[in-house]
Amino acid sequence: MPRPSVTAIRLEKALPMDTLELLRLATRAPSADNSQPWAFTQHGNALTCRYAHPGNFRDPFGASGHASLLAAGTLHENLDLITDGQVESRLDSRHEDIPWQLNIRPAGVSIPSPELCRKIESRHTNRHPFDKRAPGQLPDCQASPGVRIVTCTESARIHALGDALQLCSRARFNQPELHEWLFTSLRWNDEEIAAGDGLDINTLHLPPGGQHFMRWIKPWHRMEMLNRLGIDRIMSIADTVMVRQAPVVIALCGSNEAQDIWNAGRTLQRLWLALNDAGLAVHPYYAVTDLGNRRRAGRLLPGWEASVLRGEEICAEALGLAQGEQVHMLLRAGFARHAAVRAKRRPPQRFLSPGSGR
Ligand SMILES: Cc1cc2nc3c(=O)[nH]c(=O)nc-3n(C[C@H](O)[C@H](O)[C@H](O)COP(=O)(O)O)c2cc1C
């Protein structure tokens, strides 16, 4: 039997992955308002990731909040793909300060295939209108335990989800905390955008003059005054009209247990990667989940509980949710009509907490 040459053996031996490159690729994962609430620490050969919110904008969720667990799940999925399953996760929401942790040994990780890198880097949000044509067969996606994927293509169900979202979206425009969150997340100029986190204003689908209008309503007292004239209703219609027109809406559903939310994040990332890879654009909608969670936690301003509850009920009926099940995320999917401006990320070294070496 011919023996392989020395060069062939060297080539077969996988090259270890650079830690910063690993961070750069993994943190392409999505997060609410592109907050990227993660910090990595390196101790010798071990890399640890925990929740950490950048101080430059508001954090309405906290370490074990629903959106934080969902985003941590998407990051876990990316890390798992990149390291070929060499990630150890620990989740215990009773520990309020450090409810979760991911441990990786980058020294044992080889450079992922160009195909996988391309797939992870290509996933993105597209907030523009999609083609009305139905996408046909959707790519297969295995849901993680405790997660159910419900695909809606019938217009009655899609319209019902649009109604549910509109009710919750209107309630959102009336919560000063959420208003402030949005406006601390928005990034308006080149310098702010180049820093790499938050919501780049150019990634939003705004009508002509929309950016000026957004700037004008930044102080809550102006938004509050306009809401009395009905702007909240108009904005909630504009916010959800593309859902009603969508050829497909996909819901990720499951219980409100921390592990199931985490698994929903992993499933979200897997599904989103598969949809984008199949040439389909994706736009997530979180209002029903977030406003529903706030209602249950008693964190809505008085007067908004009933309409949010109605939104949740419409959603539950359209999706056939079982007792104890909630929607973790709604995704509008279809063929893109316009390319989306891609959201940036912080430079990878900014995820490594001070004092940790490479
Ligand atoms: C928990 C969570 C909630 C989100 N909610 C919304 C939403 O309601 N509307 C929206 O347009 N995008 C939403 N997004 C998408 C993020 O804003 C987006 O992933 C982030 O800005 C990074 O952009 P990218 O997906 O293009 O990489 C959400 C993402 C996550 C993980």
The ligand as a Gaussian input file, in Angstrom:
#p B3LYP/6-31G(d) Opt

LIG

0 1
 C      -34.230000      38.415000      20.310000
 C      -34.236000      39.168000      19.003000
 C      -35.273000      40.052000      18.736000
 C      -35.311000      40.750000      17.515000
 N      -36.398000      41.548000      17.228000
 C      -36.489000      42.149000      16.041000
 C      -37.669000      42.869000      15.678000
 O      -38.664000      42.902000      16.400000
 N      -37.678000      43.518000      14.481000
 C      -36.595000      43.492000      13.642000
 O      -36.664000      44.104000      12.586000
 N      -35.477000      42.789000      13.947000
 C      -35.412000      42.105000      15.114000
 N      -34.295000      41.351000      15.417000
 C      -33.173000      41.293000      14.474000
 C      -31.969000      42.069000      14.998000
 O      -32.251000      43.457000      15.052000
 C      -30.778000      41.771000      14.066000
 O      -30.484000      40.413000      14.154000
 C      -29.545000      42.580000      14.442000
 O      -29.776000      43.946000      14.221000
 C      -28.326000      42.139000      13.627000
 O      -28.595000      42.199000      12.263000
 P      -28.400000      40.943000      11.310000
 O      -29.487000      39.948000      11.675000
 O      -28.602000      41.477000       9.930000
 O      -27.053000      40.361000      11.520000
 C      -34.254000      40.600000      16.592000
 C      -33.214000      39.691000      16.864000
 C      -33.214000      38.968000      18.043000
 C      -32.124000      37.956000      18.290000

